[in-house]
Amino acid sequence: MTLTLRSSTSFINLKENKSFRASDHDFLGTICFAQMKPSCRRLRARNSISLSASMQEAQLSHGKISITEGRNSTEKREKLHGLTISHAENNSKVPVFVMLPLDTITLGGNLNKPRAMNASLMALKSAGVDGVMVDAWWGLVEKDGPLKYNWEGYAELVQMVEKHGLKLQVVMSFHQCGGNVGDSCSIPLPPWVLEEISKNPDLVYTDRSGRRNPEYISLGCDSIPVLRGRTPIQAYTDYMRSFRERFRGYLGRVIVEIQVGMGPCGELRYPSYPESNGTWKFPGIGEFQCYDKYMRASLEAAAEAIGQKEWGKGGPHDSGHYKQFPEETGFFRRDGTWNSEYGKFFLEWYSGNLLDHGDKILAAAKGTFHGAGAKLSAKIAGIHWHYGTRSHAAELTAGYYNTRYRDGYLPIAQMLSKHGVVVNFTCMEMRDGEQPEYANCSPEGLVRQVKMATKAAGVELAGENALERYDPDGYAQVLATSRSDSGNGLSAFTYLRMNKRLFEGDNWRNLVEFVKSMSEGGRKIPECDAGGTNLYIGFIRHKNVEKMEEAALV
């Protein structure tokens, strides 16, 4: 089919651009659509973008779209960089969203660099992206005190997203930003929460050596009123209710998904592999996070309940340290105690507490947003290292009781299915062959397992890339995993992340072609794109020099 977009109106008009200075805050760009061969089905249009520091608002025009069916198009198999995709699979469109920068909202609660954001959203819309995702940081919104919420910066963003005809996914981010892969800024928990933590350090996760992790409040005190008379679950619920009331008119219309944060990085897991201060390094096994007094009390009670009081004195003594390998420990090695009666008891308790934690928060979220029109989702981490070993050590320390003999993702999928929550899974872009052999990685095997688990549980599966990728191989892998030939196909994909590099020439071309292919159900990867797509962001002018550089947005 041929898709032609005709428009003669510039997105942004600029009377004077000779004095423009390029910076991270603003950009001047051009979107160009070159004529392609008739055999290549293309998005063709002509338009231009220009932007100045004095610009206040962008105008987005509506073009006319004509669609023509091609002959026998579904009978062909097309390639991009050596990957072949069958057309016979899932025909449905896979919506593509793009994550906004972590610091989209400033520490003062305002929209960060609104002019650059406006231009960025315009460019994403022109590329066919369905929407964007943003973190609603607890540490920003409720930082002035309990029940004192400031949503103003987010309100400005929601209005801007609506203006450009995009949709929005919002993450209820009850964790801190900083200290993990890709964290480019620091947003701690609300100051009044940190004050309570300073009085009672057991409010946060703790490892065997007593190291405290301030990323997220320990699930051990979920139902204890440790936050100035409220339990953590109550605090999260009040936060979500405030969001619902503030954005009631946008839910289901502009805000189409609420992702409920349930741990570090917004993922349902323990903070078992923190990168801050060099505590953990890939592909270390991580450590169990069950040594705050609330978790210890829970373990002790669980051990006494089965008449094994000795098992309740703490976690495994031989589980090693963050950076070690499974075979270097007594617990995780091939025939280690992870598979003993004690090991099974401990891992059932440890993973079971995580499931209960997710169940409580999602029950609150379901009650809060019921009937609002927006989907609920939950993020599960793609812990693919040591997946090829018997014990799956890195998954176990994170709270996923998944071993060679036990499916740890089916119980998670079933819990999420109970609440009608979409499973959002990471590492969709990774291939086994790209990983170091010594790490025993298998991201492809892990994704297949999760696809099968979500299909068995009857729950939707959406995906993300775990690391920044701009290359065709990464996109091709996402296209392959988006299909439903084994387990669930993807109901949506969120790309990590919008930044300056995304809008550079080849990177932008790759994104545009990826979005186009996902809009066709991940079925089509045009061979003719080996020569580059006809849609790209052009150039920025720097310090009145005529030399043009590839575009950078935010």
WOKAVEN-V794638 format. One record per helix or strand of 2 or more residues. SS is the DSSP state (helix for helix, strand for strand). FROM is the first residue (numbers start at 1). TO is the last residue. Records with the same first field share a line. If there is no record, write none. Layout:
SS = FROM-TO ; FROM-TO
//
This chain:
strand = 2-6 ; 31-33 ; 43-44 ; 64-68 ; 79-80 ; 83-84 ; 95-99 ; 131-137 ; 167-173 ; 204-206 ; 212-217 ; 255-260 ; 375-380 ; 422-425 ; 461-464 ; 492-495 ; 535-537 ; 539-542 ; 545-550
helix = 73-75 ; 114-126 ; 138-141 ; 152-163 ; 191-199 ; 201-203 ; 219-221 ; 232-246 ; 264-266 ; 276-278 ; 293-305 ; 309-312 ; 326-328 ; 337-339 ; 341-369 ; 393-398 ; 408-418 ; 432-434 ; 437-439 ; 443-457 ; 472-481 ; 501-503 ; 505-519 ; 527-531
//
